[in-house]
Amino acid sequence: MVGPRLAVLLFLLAGCAAVTPTPAPVAEPTPAPTAAPAVAQPTLALAPRRQWRRIPLTRGARMKDAFVASEVVTNPDGTRRVWMVINLLEPIRLPETGGYARSAAYLADFRCDPHAWNPIQGVWYSQPNAVGEALREQERGPGGIRDVSEGTFVDLFVNAACGTLPARRRR
């Protein structure tokens, strides 16, 4: 039986699941734009483990660990793009593969005001610390910004992307 907090985590993470898009209708050719072309969204790689910064978790969080796992890049529209990694307390079954995940990484855009996020890419891993890719979700575009309620686990990510985290300790 799944506990209520794990059910909430699963519910939140399920909201990030890939949706198969419908094909776009074929459009008539349009004349070349006269305005300047849009600035491409920056691509961002998951940083090596030694560069991750721990996100302090609140008591009762259903995650073992959470990390800012890349640099934070400010997009032209003011959103902040960053990779976040969570290590789960318990493995989660991946129905798409029949396997289990112990961690997940999300590339997302975060808006500091209003407090919101848009998950762009989700990757599930069979081992902690984003090791052993088990499932890569379909990439999504920048149009799915969602408000984030205070006190939710995604709230931790928005705060980490928009605020300052404690400095990394040297080993």
HELIX and SHEET records of a PDB file:
HELIX    1   1 PRO A    4  ALA A   14  1                                  11    
HELIX    2   2 ARG A   49  GLN A   51  5                                   3    
HELIX    3   3 PHE A  153  CYS A  162  1                                  10    
SHEET    1   A 4 ARG A  53  ARG A  54  0                                        
SHEET    2   A 4 MET A  63  VAL A  68 -1                                        
SHEET    3   A 4 ARG A  80  LEU A  94 -1                                        
SHEET    4   A 4 VAL A  73  THR A  74 -1                                        
SHEET    1   B 6 ARG A  53  ARG A  54  0                                        
SHEET    2   B 6 MET A  63  VAL A  68 -1                                        
SHEET    3   B 6 ARG A  80  LEU A  94 -1                                        
SHEET    4   B 6 GLY A  99  ARG A 111 -1                                        
SHEET    5   B 6 ALA A 116  GLN A 127 -1                                        
SHEET    6   B 6 VAL A 131  ARG A 136 -1                                        
SHEET    1   C 6 ARG A  53  ARG A  54  0                                        
SHEET    2   C 6 MET A  63  VAL A  68 -1                                        
SHEET    3   C 6 ARG A  80  LEU A  94 -1                                        
SHEET    4   C 6 GLY A  99  ARG A 111 -1                                        
SHEET    5   C 6 ALA A 116  GLN A 127 -1                                        
SHEET    6   C 6 ARG A 146  ASP A 147 -1                                        
END                                                                             
